[in-house]
Amino acid sequence: MISRSYKDAISALNTLQTNSQVLRTISNSKEDLNKQSLSQMVEWLHRIGYKIFSNFLYYIQF
């Protein structure tokens, strides 16, 4: 059985990235992460049954 104590929860939380680490990673990236995130969102929408038309992405580009 998996141990689920307060100490285990704190240990798990301490393994997460901080917001500053995430922001630093994004700012150091040479890629446009917004474009990447759009394609990932479309993929997730398809997985849950929503259909997105390809010209829809044209209108929501940054």
Helices and strands as residue ranges (DSSP letters): H 6-13, H 19-28, H 33-47, H 54-59
